[in-house]
Amino acid sequence: MMRDLAVFAEGLTKSFGSTPALRGLDLAVPAGTVCGLLGPNGAGKTTAVRVLTTLLVPDSGTAFVDGVDVVRDAARARYRFGLVGQAAALDEAMSGRANLRMFGRLYHLSPREARRRADDLLERFDLADAADREVGTYSGGMRRRLDLAAGLLIAPAVLFLDEPTTGLDPRGRSEVWAAVRDLVAGGTAVVLTTQYLDEADRLADSIAVVDAGRVVATGTPDELKARVGAEHVDVVVASLDALPAARTAMRAATGMEPVVDVEERSLSAQLGPGGLAAVVRELDDAGVRVENLALRKPTLDEVFLEMTEDLAGATR
């Protein structure tokens, strides 16, 4: 089984003084897949990544990257993974090509091999035309693609991405997503921490929800959505004046407080036992004119909020 896993962690614990950050975290990531690590601030995601990338030593537990023990053989493990943090570690006064060659030398590649890998990666990430421009002239998406290329100079089995698209515009995010998909198609496993749940929904083959230092739920995005249960109904009313009545009607039909977006004149709630018919009946009885009504599956944002709220309630 270990041969098929790019990342394997079992029972990881780590405390900072009297404050526990990891409390028995388990994680398994198959080769050639994307695993999204999701969780609230302080859940332990960053600590877990730092342990897996040899930046921290766990208090207990075991962890392997591409079959190499990250504690007992940290030096060898570092040649099995790449790490791309939130801030691009690039010299803006140097060209893209020069940056990659410099990183290659820092990885102890020979000058010839550093040049070859840099040229290959510039082509792979569609940066060849800008290779000799100063990085300070690059767009945000281009810089992140170059940062991804730097993380792949040693052709790692695993790439750890920490908030890879924070601060990028939609085009830049799409460029990074495309680059990640290409990496995975080539066999690289990716461990992704992100604050954008739509990003995890689009990219991740599996998701591990981390809270209070443990993995509390795992599954594909669709599997996690199925755990939440019922479909949601979205309603757009014809006028702002109708929102209060629509809110009361949807509360009566679903048994829960709907999420209201005043600017969009919309309301959203999980269907109750009466289903869609109950929503339509209550809105009609209240005389609410509806511009649009649609059923949909829960979003990953809603799954995340429900799971973490349930956990927070259980610990109070």
Sequence and secondary structure as in RCSB ss.txt:
>XXXX:A:sequence
MMRDLAVFAEGLTKSFGSTPALRGLDLAVPAGTVCGLLGPNGAGKTTAVRVLTTLLVPDSGTAFVDGVDVVRDAA
RARYRFGLVGQAAALDEAMSGRANLRMFGRLYHLSPREARRRADDLLERFDLADAADREVGTYSGGMRRRLDLAA
GLLIAPAVLFLDEPTTGLDPRGRSEVWAAVRDLVAGGTAVVLTTQYLDEADRLADSIAVVDAGRVVATGTPDELK
ARVGAEHVDVVVASLDALPAARTAMRAATGMEPVVDVEERSLSAQLGPGGLAAVVRELDDAGVRVENLALRKPTL
DEVFLEMTEDLAGATR
>XXXX:A:secstr
 GGGEEEEEEEEEEEETTEEEEEEEEEEEETT EEEEE  TTSSHHHHHHHHTTSS  SEEEEEETTEETTTTHH
HHTTSEEEE SS    TTSBHHHHHHHHHHHTT  HHHHHHHHHHHHHHTT GGGTTSBGGGS HHHHHHHHHHH
HTTT  SEEEEESTTTT  HHHHHHHHHHHHHHHHTT EEEEE S HHHHHHH SEEEEEETTEEEEEE HHHHH
HHH S EEEEEESSGGGHHHHHHHHHHHHSS  EEETTTTEEEEE  TTHHHHHHHHHHHTT  EEEEEEE   H
HHHHHHHHHHHHHHH 
